Amino acid sequence: MKKEILELWPELEWIQDEDLKEKTALTWEKAIERSVLTAADLKRIPFTLLCGPDLKVTFMDHKRSVVHIARDAGNKINEMYHGELPVDMDILISGAILADVGKMLEYELDNNGNAVQGSYGKYLRHPFSGVSIAEECGLPAPVLHIIAAHAGEGDHIKRTTEAYIVHHADFMTFLPFKERLIV
């Protein structure tokens, strides 16, 4: 596992299955290799293009918070639901880490260094490109499902428990920026 990826994603260490951990890291390595964005860019660009370039919450701030929220929710469900709604924590964490990996192909940088949707992203949103890269790296179907279903595209299919958790962790930390009431 490259040091750069582990520095970007210390949460990889939460994945107990070594093979899954390596494949999750490899997916990020491949995505960054194919992107105009660098690991440093991910720590400075806004997490959403909808709020403009002055948003202080960076891509990595948002993504890491989603992983933390998802993990906490999964642990609480496992603790309190008597095994009736089991959450596979390795699948959950891998899927949360990889949910937006496709944005590495969706985004470009404009002449001012601001992230914008590129021509590739106009045709294929990040859930599709993310699944493609992750499948190439050998991630299992339950993780691919989380990547595919975490965004609005997943509203048209049945989600696994892990996919619901990632979807809601993502949207509860995104929609208030998009739809907040300003008083």
C-alpha positions, 0 to 999 in steps of 0.5 A: 500500500502506497504511503500517500494513500495511507496518509490520505486514508488512515481509515484503511486501517479499520478494515480487518480483511487484508485483501479487502484493505489492499484492493481498496487502497489500490482502487484509490491509487489507480484513480489518482494515477488516471486523474488530473487531481493529486492527493494534495488537491483533494485536501484543498478542493471543495467537496462539492461543485454546487457551492462554489470554490470558496467552500471551506469543507474540502473533498477529504474533510467530507469523505473522511467524515462520511467514513467516520459517520458510517462506521459509527452508525454500523457499530451502533446497529450491530450493538443494538439490533440483536443481530437482526440487521447485521452490518459487515463493517469491512464492506461498509468501511471499504464502500464508504472510502470508495464511494466518491473514488470516481470523482477522480475521473469526473473532475478536472481543474480549470485555469485557476486550479478550481475543480470543475466537472470535466467532459468525461464527468458529463457523460459518466458520473462518479458512481459509474466510473467508481464501480469500473475502477473498483471492479478492475481492482477486484473489489467484491460485489457488495462494495461495488454495490455501495459505490453504485448506490450511494448517490441518487442513481441508487434511488432506483434499486434496492440497497443493502444495509451497508449501502443505506448507511453510506448513502445517508451518511453522505447525504446528511453531510451534503444536503444541508449545504445544498438545501439549507435555509438561510435566515 
